[in-house]
Amino acid sequence: MVEEKLKNASKTEYVITEFGAKSCDKLQTKPIQNAIDQCFLQGGGRVVIPRGIYLTGGLRLRSNVVLYLESGAVLKGSIDPEDYTGYLKDEIEPIDDFDDETISRSVYPFSRWNNAIIRVIDAKNVAIIGEKGSYIDGQNCYDSLGEEGYRGPHVINIQRSEGVLLDGYSLKDSANWAHAIFQTKNIVAKNLIVYGGHDGFDIRTCDNVLIEHCNFYTGDDCIAGFDNHDVVIRDCILDCACSALRFGGNHVLVENCKSVAPSRYGFRGSLSEEQRKARAETDEHCRHNMHTPFKYYCDFRAEIRKTPGDIIIRNCEFENPDAFFQLEFDGKHKWCTNRSLSSIRFEHCKAWGVSKPILIHGDEKEPLEFVLDHVEITARKGYENVNVLEGTHYSKISFQSVTLNGYESPSAVLKTKGRIEITQSSEIIIKEERGDSNDS
């Protein structure tokens, strides 16, 4: 539906070089923005970035505008973090600023944290499309006033919008998240490649989302976010130095994805201050291990609109994760608060090189239903004696046709009462640390 609505809008072209943009080492923000503005004011169309390297600060993409990168086109972000605030002085679509110290920086749309190379605010039917060989480069822009004292602008930030198509381009060295998308619905992201930087694709309070045929090689989470509904993630590569999926939502399907560890890029938080200022990508001292294929995520930056659950992960393969799954709703983890996960199911999945237990610390009032169906898990060499699972506050844990390889004595340590089902699976020793009986 997003693509259909954009077909007519993209018939009229506005080439940025015709507005004075040049491939050079000087900022081209103004002529590029002028092309976008004229396209918008004339009812929409396609703004073309031809082959060349165009240095830019923050741009605002508007309704019914397609930003189109031809093969060999590079949209390169400025390394000066002060070049990303032009939207605050927007005269075409002025934004009513407000001052509310009670909300977090990521929720507040005018915070420095939300700066980006490309911003979309209160828009409908927008697209960023790239031909093969086109790039958007964040240059790991250093910002001493940014997150953790070094993270600069995102590459793409979208808020309160509807109808978004992201297709075909490659993105590298995002100073913070590659894609930060909030309170937006009807999103299609396909055929993208993300190299380095921090999180690859973050969505929060978004509905009707499709992410497919994308490759994420990130120094942080690949795909993250919470309070999202009707999400499909499929046929993606998830190579990360944190969690492949740090996610929460309702009615979520992940299928035909693969994760690889150790990651190509490390977590940049381990770099020295000198390396950060020099905008280094990574080094051998950075963390390259993947925490887990799926870590539940939910905090108080959004009101949870529907019960988190109905998540299915199907036909996926995970190489060398530390843990197969983690839910840590125990009051100790700031990224796992607000409301816990009610149900998740893994079907026809494989994981090998696992070094930690499946961790279930659910909510006593809303315990987790956790199902493994035709799943194979292999312990990492040297970790043959770790527990397969540790569980607290679950309604049901089900092992259906589960194969466990490389464990000396496969064990599940259960600290609270709940239903345990083990069917046609490898033998598992049930250890009840609190002495509660379980239905088998």
N, C-alpha and C positions, 0 to 999 in steps of 0.2 A: 504493500500500500504506500509506503514512503517513496519507493522508486517511481510508482505510477504518478504520484502527485508532482514529482520533480521533472518529469519528462518535458512538459510544456514550458516549464520555467527555464530550462537549460537551452532553449533554442536560440536565444539572443546572447551574443558573446561580447565581453568587455575584456580586452587584453591589457594587462597592467602596463606593458611598455608603451601603449598608446596614451597612457596617463602620466608618462614621464618616468616610470620605474626603470632602473638600470641594474644590470648585473655587475656589482662592484662592492667595495668594502665600506660604503657609506649607507646609513640608514635609509631605507625605502618605505618606511611605514606610511608616510603621508600619501604618496601616489597609489600605493596598493589600497589603502583605505578609501581614497577617492573613487577608485574603480568599483569597490564594493558598494559604496554609497550611491553612485550613479545607477548601478545595476538595481539596487533596492528601490530607488525613487522612480525608476521606469517600470516597476512592476515585477522585477525579478529577471533572472537569466543566469548566465555562466560567466564567472570571472576567471580568466585563464592566466596561469603563471607559466610562461614558456621556458624552454631550456635556459639554464643559467643559475647563478647563485644570488639570491636576493636577501639582503640583511634587513631584519625588521624587528620592531618592538611589538607591543600588543596591538592586535587587530580585533575589530568587532565584526563578526559575520551576522547577517540579518536575514529576515524571513524571505523565503523564495529565492535565495541566492545559493548557487553551487560554486564552491571554490575548487577549481580544476587545475591540477598540476600535471603538465605534460612530462613525458619521459626526459630525464636529465634536469628537471627543475628541482631546485633546492630552496626551500624557505628556511632561512637560518636565523634563529633567534639571537637578539643582542645579548652580549655578556654583561650589560649594565642593567641591574634590576630596576632602575628608575625609569626605564623606557617602556614600562608595561602598564601605565596608568591612564592612558589616553581616554578610555571609555568613561572616566569620571567627568570629562568635559564634553561629552557627546551632545551635540546640539540637534541632531536629527531625531534621535530617540532618547531624550534625557531620562536619566535614571534618578528616581527619588531616593536619595541617600537617607539613612536614619542611623541613629546612634543608640545601640542597645548592648551594654556591657554584659548582659546576662547570657548571651548566646555565644557559642564557640566561633572561632575564626573561620572554620570551614562552612558553617551555616550562614554566617554573615557575608552576603555576596560582594560587598565592597572592601573586604579585608585584603591586606597585602597577600595573604596566603592564597587567595583565589586568582591572583594575577596569572596570565597565560599568554602564549603567543597568539592563540586564537580563542576568543571568547564569544559565547552565544548566550544571550540573556533575553528571556521573554520572546522567543521567536518561534515561528512555525515553518516547517518544510525547508530545512537547510541541509546542505551536503558538503562534505569534503571528499573529493575523489582524486585519486592519483593513478597515473599510468605506471607501468613497471619501470623502475629506475628513478622514480621521484621520491624525494625525501623531505621530511620536516625535522630540523636539527635543533635541539634545545641547548646544545653546547655546554651542558652541565653548569648553567649560569649560577655563579656563586652569589649568595645574598647573606650577609652577616646578620641581617634582621629577619631572615626567614626561619622556617622550621628547623629545629636543632642547630641553629646558628650557621647554617650553610646552604640549605635548600632554597633554590630560586623559584621562578614561575613554573607552572605546569606547561605542557605543550598545548593541550586543548581542554578548555573548561566550559561546560554547558550547564545552564541552570534554568529551571522553570520554563522548559520548552517542549515542543511536540512535533514529532516527525523529523527524525535525524538519520541521515545515511552517511556512513563512514566506510570508504571502500578503496582498496588498492594501494595506498601509499605505504611507505616505510617511515618509521619514526625512530630517532636515535637520541641518546644522551639527554633525556628529559631531566631537567634540574629538580623536579619533584615528580608528580604523577604524569604519565603520558596522556591519560584521559581521565578527567575528573568530571563526572556527570551526575547532577543532582536534580531531583524533582522534575523529571522529564519522562515522557512516555513515547512509545512507538519508535524504538531505536533499532537500527540495523547496522552492525559492524561486521565487515567481511573482507577477507583477503588482505589483512593488515599484517605488518611485521614490526615488532617493537624490539629495539636493541638497547640494552643498558638502561641507565637511569634508575628510577624507583618503580613504583607500581605500574603495571601495564595498562589496566583498565579498571577504574573504580566507579561504581554506580551506587547511589543511595536514594531511596524513595523514588524508584523508577519502575515503570510498568511496561510490559510487552517488549521484551528485549531479546534480540537474536545476535549472538556472537558466533561466527562460524568461519572455518578455514583461516584462522589467524595463528601466527607464530609469535609467542612471547618469550624473549630471552632477556630476563630482567634481573636487576640486583636486589629486588624486593619481591613483594607478592605479584603474581601474574594477574589474577582477577580477584577483585575484592569489593566489599560493600555489604549493605544490609537494608532491610525494609524494602526489598524488591520483589515484585510479583510477576508471574508468567515470564520466566526467563529460560531460554534455551542456549546452551553452550555446547558446540559440537565441532569435531574434526579440527581440534586445535593442538598445538605444541605448547607445553607449559614448562619452561625451563627457568628456574628461579632460585634465589638465595634466601627465600623465606617460605611462604606457603604457596602452592600452586593455586589453590582457591582458599581465600580467607573470606567467608561468605555467609550471608544469612538472608532468608526470604521465604516466600511461599510459592509452591508450584514451580519448582526448579528442576530442569533436566540437564544433566551433563553427560554427553555420550561421545564415544570414539575419540577420546583425547589421550595424549601421552605426556608424561612428565619425565624429565631427565635430570639427574643430579650426579656429581656436582655441577653447578651451573656455570655457564660461560662467563657471566659477570658476577662480581661479588657485591656485597652490601657496602655502599659507599660511606656509611657511618663509621666504619673502621679506619678510614683514611685519616692521615694527619692533617692539621690545619693548613699546612703548606700545600699539601696535595689537593685539598679542597679548593683553596684559592687558585691553584693552577688548573682546576677543573678536570682533574684526573678521572679516568673511568673506573679503574679498580687496580688492585695489586694482589700479590700472593698472600698478604696478611688479612685481606677481607674475608668475611664469611661467605663460603660458596655452597654450603650444605642446604638441602631443602628440609624444612621442619616437617611438613606433612602435605599430602595431596589435598586434604580438606580440613580446615580449622574453622570452627564456628565463630561468627563475628556479629556483635550487636552491642551498641552502647546507647547513651542517652542523647545523642545529637539528632535523633529523629524519633517521633512517636510511632510505635509499632502498630501498623494499621490492621494486620492480619496475623493469625497464629503462625509463627515461623515453623515450617515443616513441609511435608510432602516434597522432599528433595530426593531425587533419584540420580545415582551415578552409575552409568551403564557402559560396558564394553570399553573400559579404560585400562591403561597400563602405567604403573608408577615405578620408576627406577631409583633406588637408593634413598627413599624418604626416611627421615628419622622415625616418624610414627605414621601409621596408616590413617588415623583419624584422631582429632582432638576436640573435645568439648570441655571447656574449663569454666563452667558457670559456678564458681565457688567463692566469689567475693574478692578474689585476689588479683584478678586480671581486668584492667580497665577497659580492654577491648571486648570483653565478654560479660556484659552486664545487661540491665534493662529487662529483657525477656529471653528465656532459654529456648532451645530447639526442641520441638516435640517429636519429630520423626525424620529419619534418613535411612535410605536403602542403597546398598551397593549390589549391583548385579553383573555377573560375568566380568569381574575385574581381577587384575593381577598386580601384585606388588612384591618386589624382591629387594633384598638389601636393607630390611627393616631393623632398626636398633632399639626401638622403644615400644612400650605397650600401646595398644589402642586405649585412649583415655576418655572415659565418660564420667564427668562430674556434672550431672544434670541438676535441675531444679526440683526440690522436694514437692512443690505444688504442681509442677508440670513436668513430670519425668519423661525421659527420652525413650522412644521406641527405635531400636537399632537393629537393622537386618543386614546380614551378609548372605547372599544367595549366589552359589557357584563362584566363589572367590578363592583365590590362591595367594597365600602370604608366605614368603620365605625370609627367614632370619638372616641378618648380616653376619658374616664370619666374625667370630669373636663375641657374638651376642646371643649365643644359643640358649642361655639361661634366663633371658628376660621374660617377663610375663607376656602372654599374648594380649591380655586385656585387663584393665583395672576399672571397675565400675561402681559408681555411686549415683543414686537417684535415677533409676531407669524403670520404665514400666515393663519393657520386654527387651531381651537380647536374644536374637535368633541366628544360629549358625545352620545354614541349609547348604549341603554339599560344599563345605569349606575344606580346603586342603592346606595343611600347615607343614611347611618344610623347614628343616634345619634347627628345630627346637629340641632341646634335650628332653624336657618334660613340659609340653604345652599346658599353660595354666591360665585360669581366669580368676582374678582376685576380686571378690564382690563384697562391698562394705555395707550395702543396704539391701532390703528385700525387693525382689522383682521376679518376673517370670523369665526362665532360661529354657530355650529350646535348642537342642542339638540334634540334627537329622542328617544321616548319611555324610558325616563329616569326620575329620581326624579326631582322635580321642583328645579331650580337653579335661584337665584336672580342675575341678571347681573348688576354690578355697574361699570359705566364708569367714572373714576376719572378725565380724561382729556376731557370728553365730545365728543369723537369721536363716530360716529354712526357705528354700526356693522350690517352686513348682517346676518339674522337669517334664 
